[in-house]
Amino acid sequence: MTIAVDSVEPVRISGDEIPLGTRKRVEIHVAGNVGGGDVLLPVEVVHGRRPGPRLFVCAAIHGDEINGVEIIRRVLRSPSLRRLRGALIAVPIVNAFGFVGLSRYLPDRRDLNRSFPGSATGSLASRLAHTFLKEVVDQSTHGVDLHTAAVHRANLPHVRAHLENPDIDRMARAFRTPLILSTDLIEGSLRKAVANRGVPMLVYEAGEALRFDETSIRAGMRGVLSVMTTLGMLPSRTRVPAVREPFVAQSTTWVRAPVAGIVRPKVSLGKFVEKDQVMGVIADPLGSREVLVGATTKGVIIGKTELPLVNEGDALFHIASLERPRSAASSIEEFHSEIDGPDAEL
């Protein structure tokens, strides 16, 4: 099903109709639970008075990635929505099972973001994936999926997008992060399933699982509202801050622990590293042996472990390869000043 960008038809979700100029919360039945109740997928739809794009924004596809839940809450409270064109379809918690259980996965141990497009008669993950596509994506013209790093890791705020699509490229640059990671579509992911439906979508990655990170949340809220402005859903401000050109990374590398032990990192997120630069030291508990961890390539740190205890082979540092990594690191510092400063504008 393809929705026209200028459609005046109501947004239709799970049998409910949300016409122009209205706002409604809809609860989509997903499955029953062992206690005899229903597992519901809450959706907040804000339909502006005038037609325009229909943007879905979702979070917690991995149930322990909670920054996006707070981003969506703040976007829904934004006064800007009073002048909305088109519709915002907000789904703060896609994987309610994992969210309640503080888990990345569903009860059947499946990764929802590898279960799309799903099936109405398949596994629990498959059914949830199918329901989300049918009830949310098929009512949308564009999409934003909010993520964090996995448990015990942290990600620098950045966008992941398939930039060969010009509509996605435009959205990715509008999100206003200093770094875009150009990535292929992964089989079974929401991004791949949405692309197959012809809906432009990007992924925002920032912060750590099971933790609120204010910088990541503020940047995510600003990014979503900026994308909505670029799509013509929100009016442009008369005085818009200059938007710097983001740096695009075509590849990344994980540096893994050469030995087991306790790691002491020497670099932080967003920092430039030279090839062979020492990024951390791994020691045994008594400190009798220390092993240096060097960068395998030149680039910028976009992810790192937050857990000092490491086994041999554990992922420690995620390095993005860029044409001008020093300039990118400087841009990232300016970005943090914008987001965290007293005059930060969202």
Number of C-alpha atoms within 10 A of each C-alpha: 10 12 16 15 17 13 15 14 13 17 25 16 19 13 9 14 15 19 19 20 17 14 15 15 14 20 15 20 14 18 13 11 10 6 6 7 9 13 16 18 20 17 23 18 26 26 26 23 17 16 21 22 22 30 29 24 27 24 26 26 28 28 26 27 31 27 28 30 21 19 25 24 14 15 19 18 9 13 9 14 20 13 13 24 26 29 33 27 26 24 25 26 25 23 28 22 20 23 21 11 13 16 20 25 21 21 13 9 12 15 21 28 21 17 22 24 25 22 16 13 9 12 14 21 24 20 20 26 29 20 21 20 19 15 17 23 25 19 22 26 22 24 26 23 22 27 29 30 21 17 17 14 18 25 23 26 27 24 29 20 24 23 20 11 12 11 15 19 18 15 26 29 25 22 28 23 26 26 28 26 24 19 16 14 14 12 14 17 18 25 25 21 21 20 15 11 15 14 21 24 27 22 23 25 26 27 27 27 26 20 15 17 17 15 18 26 23 19 25 31 21 22 24 24 20 21 22 27 18 17 22 15 26 21 15 12 8 6 6 8 8 6 12 13 13 20 21 21 21 14 12 19 17 19 20 19 23 16 19 16 21 18 26 16 18 11 16 15 19 26 18 22 22 16 11 13 17 16 21 19 17 23 19 15 10 6 10 7 10 14 16 18 24 19 23 17 18 20 27 30 27 26 26 24 22 14 14 13 16 19 14 11 12 16 18 23 28 23 27 25 19 20 13 15 22 17 14 22 22 14 20 23 14 14 19 18 14 16 19 16 10 8 9 11 13 14
